[in-house]
Amino acid sequence: MKTYFLTLFFSVMAFTWMNAQNTLYLHLEEEGAKINKEIYGHFSEHLGKCIYEGIYVGEDSNIPNIDGYRTDVVEALKELKVPVLRWPGGCFADTYHWKDGIGPKEDRPSIVNVHWGGVTEDNSFGTHEFLNFCELIGTEPYLSINVGSGTVREAAEWVEYVTSSNESPMTELRKKNGREDPWDVKFWGIGNETWGCGGDMRPEYYADVYRHFAGYVRGRGFQRIAVGPSGSDYNWTEKLMQGFSGKNHLVQGISLHHYTLPTGNWGAKGSSTDFGEEMWFKTLHNTLVIEEFIRRHLEIMDKYDPHKRVKLLVDEWGTWYDPLPETNPGFLQQQNSMRDAVVAGTNLNIFNNHADRISMANIAQIVNVLQSVIMTNEEQMVLTPTYYVFKMYNVHQDAQLIPTSLACENYTFEGESIPAVNASASVKDGVVSITLCNLNPNKAVSVDCNFPGSEFKSAEGKIVTSEKMNDYNDFGQEEKVTMSDFKVKKPTNGNLNVEIPAHSVVLVQLK
Ligand code: AHR
């Protein structure tokens, strides 16, 4: 009998200890920041098959379209609730002269897309086509101004052409080109990667150039966004913020770019489909580092902007692998597997948890390029694992963040460790939504979600997972990675235990 009680005692202790290892505490008593819906934003560039073929096929195409925009892509993006879309680049933006892309298409000049494959760009998709597309899918446009090879005058005229209702040569030109009313464009990026493809500038120089341009990019409610750092370039942020001293009213946000490369090496980045556990682990490790980048850049920004008026935007993020075999390497085409779903869920959790300072994030890129949510091949289309994660996480858009603290086990591979779990939580209309990722590809994890003092009657869930960590969705085949219902227990005594399968992303909602 004594042995029985001892065994029972140790089993209960062991069970409690196992669960205590993974506990997500929801601080429902604290008020978190609003999670701007723009954190769920996207990026589209004149690069490979993103715009042409991916979004725009032209009115005469055999592929079903609405005014030249692919019907299947339009429907899928509407369903996804894309809050904001950045355009026309990327590196392309600093070679782009917007007047080349307006007026009758047959009169538009062609240029060579020097950054991306050296292909001819016929400018048939320009300002009108982009802004009308945004209206069609119900998204806010974010325009990136050419600083590298453009002029202040060109920038000022673009702003006038797009947003003004005054009588002026630019608004007359817009009307002549078929658009009577101005568009509502709030987000204006002043340059792209000016430390690299956008002009190879030093931060001190760019800060002055930015100030020069920003004075001419004016409009009510405008958010002017300066080129921020790449990854851990803290010197860029420091010098930029120094350069803005006394002129913080000219800048509403600075951008951060961070791409996740499995090997961390731009030469051989790693395959998007053919990988084992080593590359799985390294990819997740190399994505998690963004949390430290964000924290340290914000610390620097706070020194110069103690009232925290200037926001951080992660306006390019996602995985970057070796191009798919037999594709133009300049087109940056890659597959999107279960690993990308976990990368997406993890980054979105991190951005949610910094909602007080991160006002926008744009995954690169929306269709057919890098970590896209959609891939097309002539008339066929697939929704990628990343698409389903965005769809599942949409519950966080404009919800109130619930501050959380997480105690969790590690996932260890060949002596190196990363946290096995990450999470974020929010509340909207009385519904609590918790998103969790299990980074361990070999083992399910059991997480206690703890909300002492609050009772919920029911819980329901959704999951994005698949049998193998390198499963992906391909043309003409049944989807391997998709979103499905996920069975969860009933919450009891301020607690809900969730068993998250290996390599999966989960949403749990408490009502
Ligand atoms: O997204 C691809 C490229 O990555 C963009 O053009 C550039 O801004 C970044 O280096």
Residues whose N, C-alpha, C, O or C-beta is under 5 A from the ligand:
A	BS01	AHR	G90 C91 F92 E193 A364
